[in-house]
Amino acid sequence: MTVDTNVYPMKEDLGKNLYRKKTYYNLVIEQEVLAKDKDEADKLFEECGIDHSQINHEITETKNGVETYMVDANYTESGDTEYMGKVQYEDEEYAEEDGLVEICSYASETIKPSEIDDGQ
C-alpha cells in the first residue's frame, strides 16, 4: 500500500523511514472595528475572522527534506468584546471645523457625541 505524502523519495532514499508529526500552534487574531455599540461590533466581528484560503502550505518552512503534508486552522474560543475608546473631536480650537478626530480611551462608552463638552 502506498502512503499519501508530499515527500518524493528517490532511489538514494532506499531503507529510510517516513515520519509524520503534527504540531499544534495557537494563533491569536486581535481585530478592531468602529461601531455604534457592542452589539453592532459583535455582529461585525462574527462576519470576519480567518481567511481560510490563506491557511496553506506557504505558511510553513520546507527544508532539509521536510515537506508539509497538511495545514489547518480550527476555531476554539473568543474573548469578550472590549471597549477601547470613542471617536471624538480632538482637543483643538478648530477641530470640528477642520474635521480633526481621535479615539479617546477616557470617553464614556455610552455618551453620545452630541453630549461631549467641547470646552466652549
Buried (B, 14 or more C-beta within 10 A) or exposed (E): EEEEEEBEEEEEEEEEEEEEEEEEEEEEEEEEBEBEEEEEBBEBBEEEEEEEEEBEEEEEEEEEEEEEBEEEBEEEEEEEBEBEEBEBBBEEEEBEEEEEEBEBEEBEEEEEEEEBEEEE
